[in-house]
Amino acid sequence: MTENYTNEEQLKDKEKLLLNITRYASIFSVVFFLVCIFLLNVRNIIPYIFLGYALINILNNYLHTHHKILASTYAVALILGLATSLSITLLSGGINSPFIFTLGLLLFTGYMVTKNYRKVYAVITFLLIIAIYGLSYLEIFKAPNLIPDDSRELFALSSILFTVLLAGGTIIKSLVTLQDDLYAAKYKLEVRNLEKDTFLKEVHHRVKNNLQTVSSLLSLQSRSTDDDRTKGILKSSQNRVISMAMVHEMLYMREDLSKIPYRSYVQELSEYLIKSLKGADNKVTLNIDIADIELGIDTAIPLGLLINEAITNSLKYGIKDDLEGEIDISIKKEDASNYVLNIGDNGEGYTEDTAMKKSHSLGLKLIHNLARQLKGTITRDASKKGTNYIVTFREIEHQTFPTMA
């Protein structure tokens, strides 16, 4: 919505710029026509070229109010201006004509107000000026000078004033106004983006606080029961909530609100889980091999939950009690959107019969469902000691309502 509005405003600014330039150019051309006839005693074709330019320009602007096709209005105005300036230059001395400065002004104007064909217009104007000089220098074409001798100095002054007035009174003024409008629009857009970023930061901060509140409630609930199984369920739920809260906390702390550096997230999550389940004085070694990968929230959260479940299973069933053990986590990027996660431990592992029994547990169900949500696959790596998994997954684009069902 904002982008469409901005494009519409830019189109209106360009339309206003073009109509102002052509309107004032027409007025100055009529004035120059009168000056030529009554002051300079120029009664040949030159003043009527000025008059014809003014009338066609007025007609072009009038037609634009009906068809509203800015490109065609641009084309007619620029071609008409170029043809008029070239004709008067050739009829008033060629390369020595003072009106040649208007060709330079048109070159500047055309380059500023056109977009798709600005280079073409600039090259054509430049080549025409060079051609006028070349033809005159090689004496292939001798440009006539239809301005009477006693009026040439006054014609030169009038031509320069015409160029200065056209440039200072209309073109430069309109361009400066357009530039000011663009700066104002840019400033408003920057303020809007800053407000949006601030709002998003606040949202992530509040979500993180709310998840931490849920975690605290689960912790309080676990203290009110003596059943070890219930305590374990509540603790697992608490860890899952914290794994999500960490993502929102990292997004809140970053300038880029779209992605988080995943290595630091996995490091923080893994260290928290090890201390939470094994205590501060544990004998678990954590090996992390993750490059500078940044993932969006729709990938980071389900992948974080999957890593949480895998590490939790390793700490509960692989590395038992206070024994030594290692947990290995690596993420490699295969291409633009595909990744491979290797995660596991060097603990006791389990047999296929045990795997069948465990397959009905919530943790393993979550791991498989999360892998499916990440549009990936999960297989057990039997070549390594302990319990290890190979998970392929994709970068997930933004989803309004992600689900693990």
VONU-989510 format. One record per residue (C-alpha): x, y, z. Coordinates in steps of 0.2 Angstrom, whole numbers, padded with zeros to 4 digits, always signed. Example, Ala and Ser with C-alpha at 12.3 -4.5 7.8 and 13.67 -1.06 7.14 Angstrom:
% VONU-989510
+0062-0022+0039 +0068-0005+0036 
***
This chain:
% VONU-989510
+0000+0000+0000 +0014+0012+0005 +0024+0008-0011 +0009+0011-0022 +0006+0027-0014 +0024+0033-0016 +0024+0028-0034 +0008+0038-0037 +0015+0053-0028 +0031+0052-0039 +0021+0051-0055 +0011+0067-0049 +0027+0076-0046 +0035+0072-0063 +0018+0077-0071 +0018+0094-0062 +0037+0097-0066 +0034+0093-0085 +0018+0104-0086 +0027+0119-0077 +0042+0118-0088 +0031+0118-0104 +0019+0131-0098 +0033+0144-0094 +0042+0139-0110 +0027+0143-0120 +0025+0160-0111 +0043+0165-0114 +0042+0159-0132 +0027+0171-0135 +0037+0185-0127 +0052+0181-0138 +0040+0181-0153 +0034+0199-0148 +0052+0204-0145 +0058+0198-0162 +0043+0207-0171 +0042+0223-0162 +0060+0226-0155 +0072+0217-0166 +0064+0220-0182 +0065+0201-0186 +0050+0197-0197 +0056+0181-0205 +0052+0163-0200 +0062+0164-0183 +0048+0173-0173 +0035+0161-0180 +0045+0146-0175 +0043+0153-0157 +0025+0156-0159 +0022+0138-0167 +0032+0130-0152 +0021+0139-0139 +0004+0135-0148 +0009+0116-0150 +0015+0115-0132 -0001+0123-0126 -0011+0110-0137 +0001+0096-0130 -0003+0101-0112 -0022+0102-0116 -0022+0085-0123 -0013+0078-0108 -0027+0083-0097 -0038+0071-0107 -0027+0056-0111 -0016+0057-0095 -0002+0047-0104 +0013+0056-0097 +0026+0046-0108 +0018+0053-0124 +0017+0071-0117 +0035+0069-0112 +0040+0063-0129 +0031+0077-0139 +0038+0091-0127 +0056+0085-0128 +0056+0082-0147 +0047+0099-0150 +0059+0108-0139 +0074+0100-0147 +0067+0103-0165 +0063+0122-0161 +0080+0125-0153 +0089+0117-0167 +0080+0126-0180 +0082+0143-0172 +0101+0139-0169 +0103+0134-0188 +0094+0150-0194 +0103+0162-0182 +0122+0158-0186 +0124+0139-0182 +0138+0136-0170 +0140+0155-0167 +0122+0157-0163 +0119+0163-0145 +0103+0152-0145 +0114+0136-0145 +0115+0138-0126 +0096+0133-0126 +0101+0116-0134 +0113+0113-0119 +0099+0118-0107 +0087+0105-0116 +0100+0092-0115 +0101+0094-0096 +0082+0095-0095 +0079+0080-0105 +0091+0070-0095 +0083+0075-0079 +0065+0072-0083 +0066+0057-0093 +0070+0040-0087 +0069+0026-0100 +0077+0036-0114 +0087+0049-0105 +0104+0042-0112 +0097+0041-0130 +0090+0059-0129 +0107+0065-0121 +0117+0057-0135 +0106+0063-0149 +0107+0081-0142 +0126+0080-0140 +0128+0073-0157 +0117+0087-0165 +0128+0100-0157 +0144+0092-0163 +0136+0090-0180 +0132+0109-0181 +0150+0113-0177 +0157+0100-0189 +0147+0105-0204 +0152+0123-0201 +0170+0119-0198 +0172+0108-0213 +0162+0121-0223 +0150+0108-0229 +0135+0118-0223 +0135+0137-0220 +0122+0141-0207 +0113+0156-0212 +0110+0171-0200 +0093+0178-0203 +0095+0191-0189 +0098+0208-0196 +0115+0215-0192 +0109+0229-0181 +0099+0217-0170 +0111+0203-0168 +0118+0210-0151 +0101+0212-0144 +0095+0195-0151 +0110+0188-0142 +0106+0196-0126 +0087+0191-0128 +0093+0173-0131 +0104+0172-0116 +0090+0180-0105 +0078+0168-0112 +0089+0153-0108 +0092+0160-0090 +0074+0164-0087 +0069+0147-0093 +0082+0138-0083 +0081+0149-0067 +0063+0153-0067 +0056+0136-0072 +0067+0121-0074 +0080+0123-0060 +0066+0130-0048 +0055+0115-0053 +0069+0102-0050 +0074+0110-0034 +0056+0109-0028 +0055+0091-0034 +0071+0087-0025 +0064+0095-0009 +0048+0084-0011 +0059+0069-0013 +0069+0073+0002 +0053+0076+0012 +0046+0059+0006 +0062+0050+0010 +0062+0058+0028 +0044+0052+0031 +0048+0035+0024 +0063+0034+0036 +0053+0040+0051 +0039+0027+0046 +0052+0013+0045 +0060+0018+0062 +0043+0018+0070 +0040+0001+0062 +0056-0006+0068 +0053+0001+0086 +0036-0007+0086 +0043-0024+0080 +0056-0023+0093 +0043-0020+0106 +0033-0034+0100 +0048-0046+0101 +0052-0040+0118 +0034-0042+0125 +0033-0060+0117 +0049-0064+0125 +0043-0058+0142 +0026-0067+0140 +0036-0083+0136 +0047-0081+0151 +0031-0079+0162 +0025-0095+0155 +0041-0103+0159 +0041-0097+0177 +0023-0103+0179 +0028-0120+0173 +0043-0120+0185 +0031-0115+0200 +0019-0129+0194 +0033-0142+0194 +0038-0137+0212 +0020-0140+0218 +0021-0159+0213 +0030-0173+0220 +0027-0184+0205 +0044-0186+0196 +0035-0190+0179 +0025-0174+0180 +0040-0164+0185 +0049-0171+0170 +0035-0166+0158 +0034-0149+0165 +0053-0146+0164 +0052-0152+0146 +0038-0140+0142 +0048-0126+0151 +0063-0129+0140 +0053-0129+0125 +0046-0112+0129 +0063-0105+0134 +0070-0111+0117 +0056-0100+0108 +0059-0085+0120 +0078-0085+0116 +0073-0082+0097 +0063-0067+0101 +0076-0060+0113 +0089-0061+0100 +0078-0052+0087 +0075-0039+0100 +0093-0036+0103 +0098-0035+0084 +0096-0021+0072 +0091-0033+0058 +0074-0039+0064 +0071-0052+0051 +0085-0065+0055 +0096-0071+0069 +0114-0077+0069 +0111-0095+0072 +0127-0101+0079 +0126-0090+0094 +0108-0095+0097 +0112-0114+0097 +0127-0111+0108 +0116-0101+0121 +0102-0114+0120 +0113-0129+0121 +0123-0122+0136 +0107-0118+0145 +0100-0136+0142 +0116-0144+0148 +0116-0134+0164 +0098-0136+0167 +0098-0155+0166 +0116-0159+0171 +0120-0145+0183 +0134-0132+0182 +0148-0144+0187 +0144-0156+0172 +0156-0167+0162 +0147-0164+0145 +0158-0157+0131 +0148-0146+0118 +0155-0146+0100 +0147-0134+0088 +0151-0132+0070 +0140-0119+0062 +0146-0106+0050 +0139-0088+0049 +0121-0093+0045 +0107-0082+0048 +0089-0089+0049 +0072-0080+0049 +0060-0083+0064 +0049-0095+0054 +0064-0107+0052 +0073-0102+0068 +0059-0107+0080 +0055-0124+0074 +0073-0129+0071 +0077-0123+0089 +0063-0134+0096 +0070-0149+0086 +0088-0145+0093 +0080-0144+0110 +0072-0161+0109 +0087-0169+0102 +0099-0162+0115 +0086-0166+0129 +0085-0184+0123 +0104-0185+0123 +0106-0178+0141 +0092-0189+0147 +0095-0206+0139 +0112-0205+0130 +0124-0197+0143 +0117-0204+0159 +0119-0198+0176 +0136-0189+0179 +0146-0198+0166 +0157-0189+0153 +0150-0187+0136 +0150-0176+0120 +0136-0167+0111 +0140-0163+0092 +0130-0150+0082 +0134-0145+0065 +0124-0135+0052 +0130-0134+0034 +0122-0125+0020 +0120-0135+0004 +0113-0121-0007 +0103-0105-0006 +0089-0112+0004 +0094-0130+0009 +0103-0135+0025 +0109-0151+0034 +0109-0152+0052 +0120-0166+0061 +0116-0168+0079 +0119-0181+0092 +0129-0188+0106 +0142-0202+0110 +0132-0210+0123 +0125-0227+0125 +0113-0226+0110 +0099-0238+0108 +0094-0253+0098 +0081-0254+0085 +0069-0262+0098 +0071-0248+0110 +0069-0236+0095 +0052-0243+0092 +0047-0241+0110 +0053-0223+0110 +0045-0218+0094 +0028-0216+0103 +0036-0203+0115 +0032-0185+0113 +0050-0179+0110 +0053-0190+0095 +0036-0186+0088 +0040-0168+0090 +0057-0170+0081 +0049-0179+0066 +0034-0166+0065 +0047-0152+0066 +0057-0159+0052 +0042-0161+0042 +0037-0143+0046 +0054-0137+0040 +0051-0146+0023 +0065-0158+0027 +0069-0176+0032 +0077-0185+0047 +0087-0201+0047 +0097-0209+0061 +0116-0209+0058 +0121-0227+0063 +0139-0224+0058 +0143-0215+0074 +0143-0220+0092 +0128-0215+0102 +0112-0207+0095 +0115-0196+0080 +0103-0189+0068 +0105-0181+0050 +0091-0168+0047 +0089-0159+0030 +0078-0144+0030 +0074-0128+0020 +0073-0110+0024 +0055-0107+0028 +0047-0091+0021 +0035-0081+0032 +0020-0090+0037 +0005-0082+0046 +0000-0097+0056 +0014-0110+0057 +0009-0127+0064 +0018-0143+0070 +0003-0154+0068 
***
